[in-house]
């Protein structure tokens, strides 16, 4: 969806689809969870952004995701644009809702 006007101050194209997701795993969006998030994003032909508290980072930046400090109970907004945007957003939603597959952590 290149060429779309960005949403004010975020760098996210206006045509991107988005979804609010509640972080429910015990440790939040920590290093391992962020790495899994990036791995999920990289499987798709899509650009992904994550926003928390007015700060937006790219969905392929482990450090950026960690800097959002999205702990348990935090809501993040995930936006995606591109050919596989819907599939990418669905995969990310599944990952977050499955607590990043971190049983017992």
Secondary structure, DSSP 8 states (H G I E B T S, - for coil): -TT--B-TTT--BTT-EEEEEE--STT-S-HHHHHHHHHHHHTSS-EEEEEETTEEEETT-HHHHHHT---TT-EEEEEEESTTHHHHHHHHHHHHHTGGG-TT-
